[in-house]
């Protein structure tokens, strides 16, 4: 081993020893001073203490300045750390299949309480499709635009120029906000609309995985008769009849469907970062991206149940539709064609209608109302 390695290894031990010795000398000197002054019934004044502390502080500062290792020394010493002391990382998920064996004990507890839930009884009129919309507390306008436009089928409103007999239910998913005022506003909204599910976990980007899994849990516990689940972001416009049409086909009705992603790299920095101990591979398993995907409720329940026994991964789509399906095994995927949905292209107005799209992300409430108006009046977008 090199000198820099040993220097790196014992640097803080040397620092701690010096501080201890210096501090001991200061204490002893102060004791001697106090002993002398006590004979005169006088305590050491503030100036005496300050002078001694300043003296010791300057000694320590000089030591730190003179002995702090350079960036090059740190890099060299870090490179000499044995690989066995770090988390092993594999490139491809198939290189370590044992990782995808569920743990014997729960490692991902989700002991979150239900704050609000939709009114009504699913058992009386089970939905064919339950739509789980990931929403933020302050985005009441997004929620209302969904109720008034593409999600209006769930509120007994007719879909323009489409005959839909299947029952659809729309549910907005949320955690708890740091702002108690926003929480109270959402609770009031939930009482009025009866379509909000809120759990008491901190609503954040890192916790999106919890948000989706708890949505699956809610369906499992309160609406298990629902045949299919569609997960979607609140800024995505969905043509529900197009989704239902696919779900009636054997090509789609037993798979996880969405924008298929294969060979996607794992990020270790930025807000997309995943720590190696949670997922020790450079590549994610095949999965569908998170803006919109749909699957049978039976698959969603399996994914939720096994998630207790796998390390939490904060990238929701990669975990829910990639890692967990690989853990279960024998789950198939069906990719949406790019002309039906593209996660790289935003379709607004008539470009959403011709040719007919399944969904488009990046849609504001105003965009949603504009698409809906043009769906209602077919003459606007005639070609």
N, C-alpha and C positions, 0 to 999 in steps of 0.2 A: 504494500500500500504506500502511496506517496505522502510526502510531508504535509501537503495541503489537505489531504483527507483527514489526517490525524488532527491537524489544526482546526479544521471545520468541526470535527467530532467533539473536541474538548474545549472549544472556544467559550461556550457558555459556562462550563465548569470553572474555567480560569476566572471568568468575569465574576461569578458568584463568590468564589474564594476571596478575590480582592475586595469586593464590597463588604464581605463579612469581616475581613481583617481591619479595613478602614473604619467600619462602623464600631468594631470592638475598641479600637484606639480612641475614637471619639467618646464613647461611653465611659471608658476608663478616665479620660481626661476630664470629662464633665463631673465624674464622681469625685475626683481629686479636688476640682474647683469647688464643688458643693461642700465637700468635707471641710475645706479651709474656710469657706465663707460662713458655714453653719456655726463655726466657732465664734463668729462675730454676729450671729443671728441675722445674716443677710443672705438672700437667694440670688443666684446669678441673674443678671439683668438680660433684657432682650438683645442688646448689642453684643454681649458675650456669646450668646447662643448663635446669633446670626453669623458672626465672624467664623465660628468653628464650622458651622454647616456650609458656609461658602467655601471654606478651605477644603473640606472633604469633597464637596461637589465639583470643584475645579480639578481635583486629583482624579476623580472617576471620569469626568468628561475627557481629560487628556488621555486616559487609558483607552476609552472607547474610540477616540479619534485615531490613536496610534495603532490599535490592534484590530479594528474592524476589517474583515476580509474584503478584498475587491470583488467586483462582479465576476471577473474571470476566475478567481479562486473558488467562488461559490459554484460556478458552472462546472468547473473541473471536479470539485469534491462531490457534487450531486451526481455527476456521470459515473462516479466510482461506487455509488450505492449499489449493493447487490440486487439483482432483479427480483430475488425471492422476497425482498422487503416491500415490494410494490404489488398493487393489484394486477394480476395477469390480464392481458387484453388479447382477445382473439380477433381475427379479421372477419370471418364469416360465422354466422350462427351455427352452421353444421359442424364447425370444428370443435365445439364443446356441447354436445346434445344434453349432457347431464344438467346444464344450467336450466333447461326448460322442464325439468321434473319438479312438480309442485313440492314445496317444502312440507315437512311433516307437521309443523306447527304454524299457526298464524303469524305472518311477518308483516302484514299490511292491514292492521286493524282499522276499521272504519266506524268507530263508535260515535257517529254524529247523530244528533237528534233532529227530528222533523219539526220545522217551525210552522210552515203552512203547507197545505195540500189541496188539490182541486176538490170541489164539492161534487156530489153525485156518486152514484154507485155503478161501477163498471159492469158488475154482474148482470144488471138489468138490461143493458144494451151494450154488449162488448164491442169495442171498436175493431175494425179490420186493420187499421193503421193508427198507431200512436206516434205523434210527432213530438220529439223532445228538442226544444229550442234553447240553446245556451244564450242566456241574456245577462245583462248588467243592470244593476239597480236603477241607475240614472237614465237608462234608455227606454223610458215609458213610451216615447214616440215610436220607437221601433216595434215594440210589442203591439201597440194599437194599429199600426199600419199592417202588420201581419194578420191581425184579427179582421181587418177591413178588406184585405186583398187575397193573397194566395191561401191563407189559412182560414178563410171565411166558411169553407165547407164544414169546419168543425163547429160553427155557430149557426147551423141550419140556414145558411145563405146559399143560393144557387151559384154554381160555377158557370160563367158565360160560355155558351156553345159547347157544353160537355155534359154528358149524362153520367152522373156518378151516383151509384146506389149504395156503395160501401160507406160505413160509418167511419169518420175520421175524428180523432181527438188531438188537440194541440195543447201542449203543456210547456210552460216556460220554467227553465231550471236556473236556480240561483243558490249561492252560498250566503253568508252573512257579511255585510259591509262593516268597515271600521266606523262609518258614520251612522250613528243610531237613528238620526232623522230619516235617512234613506231607508233603513230597515222598517221604520214605522210607516213610511209612505207605501212601501211594497206590501206590507201587511194589509193596509187599507185597500190597495188596489186588488189584492188577492180576495178580499171579502166581496168586492164588487164584481169581479170577473170570474172567480172560481177556477182559474186555469194556471195557478202558479205553485210550483213546488220549491220550497226553500229549506235548506238544511243549515245547521249551525257550524259549518266549517268556514274558514276565512276565504272569501271569494277573491281569487287571484289567478294570474296566468299559470303559476306553478301548480295550482290546485285544480286545473281544468280536468285532469284525469279523475279526480274525486267527483267532480260535477257530473260527468258522464256516467260513471259507475253507479253513483247514487240515483241517477235517473233510471238506470236499469233496475236497481233495487226497488225503487218505488213501483215500477211496472210489475215486478215480480210479486210484491207484497199486496198491492192494491188494485192491479188491473191485469192479472195473469192471463185473462181470456183474450187479450189483444193478440192478434195473429202476427203482426209485424211492428217493428220499431224503426222510425226514421230519425236520425240525429242530424241537426242542422244548426249552423250559426245564425244569429239574428240578422246579419247583413246579407243573407242569401235569399234569393227569390226562388221558389220551388213551384213547378207545375205539377200539382198533386195528381191529376188524372194520368199524366205520363208515368209517374211512379207506380200508381195502382195498376196500370196496364202491364207493366213489367212484372209486378208481383203475382199476376195471374198466369205467368208463363213458367214452365218447369225449368227454363234456363236461368231464372232469377229467384225462384221462391224458396230455395234452400241454401243460399249463399250470402256472404257479406259482399255488398255491391257498392261501388263508388268509383272514384278516380284512382285506379290501381297504380301503386308505386313499388318498383322493384330495384334493389341495390342502393337504397337511400343511405347516405353516410350519417353517422352519429356526430353531433357537435359536442365539443367539450368546453366551449366558451360561449358567451352571449346568453340571451334569455332562453335559447333553445338547448342549453348545455345539459347533459346527463352525466352524472358521476359514474366512473367505472364500476364501483361496487354495486350500483343498481343495475347496470347493463354493461358487461365487460366485453363488448364487441365493437368493431368499427362500422359494421353494416347492420341495418335493421332487417328483420324478416319482411317478406312481401306484406304489404298492408294497403289500406285505402286512406286517402288524405281526409283531414278532419272537417272541411267545410260542409260536406254532406255525405252521409252513407246510410244504407238501410239493410236490414237483416230480419230473419224470423225472430220472434220473441224468444223462442226456445234456445237459440244460439246466444242471444244477449244475456239470458239468465245463466247459462253455462259460463260465459265470460266473467260475469260478476262473481259467481260462486268460487271460481278458481283464483280470482284476483286476491283473495285473502292470503293465499299461500305463495305469492310471488312478490319480489321486492318492488316497491313503488317506483314507477318511472313517470316523470312529469310531462313527457311528450305524449299527450292524450291519444292521438290517432295511432302512433307507432306502438303504444302499449296495448290499447284496447283492441285494435284490429290487426295487430301484427304479432306481438310477443305472446299475448294470451291465447290467440288461436293456435299458434305453434305449440304452446304448452298443452293445449287440449288435444290437438292433432285431428286430422280428418275433417278440417273445415275448408271449404272451397271459396274462391273469390270470383266475382264477375265485374269486369271493368266497364265503366261508362265510356262510350265513344267520345272523342274530343268534340265532335259536332253537337253532341247532346249536352256535354258539360266540359268546360276547360277551366282548370284552376289558374291558368295564366291569362285568361281573357275575360273581360267584363262585358256582358251582353245587356244592353239597355234598350228600352223602347221597342221599335219594330225588329231590331236585330235579335231580340229574345223570341219573338213570335215566328219569324220566317228566317231559316227553318225552325221548327218547334224545338225548343230546348227543354231539358229536364230541370236545369237550375243554372243560376249565375250568382257568383259572390260579388262583394263590393257594391251592394245595392243599398242606397239610402232610403229612408221612408218616402221621400219625394219620388225617387226612382221607382219604388214599388208601386206607388199609386199611379204613376204614368204608365207603367207596363200594364197594370190592371185595367186602366181606362181604354187602352188600345186593344186589350183582349176582349173587352166588353163591346167595343165598336169595331168590328172587323174591317169596316170600310177604310179606317185610318191607315192600315198597313197593307192594303191590297197592292199586289205587284203585277 
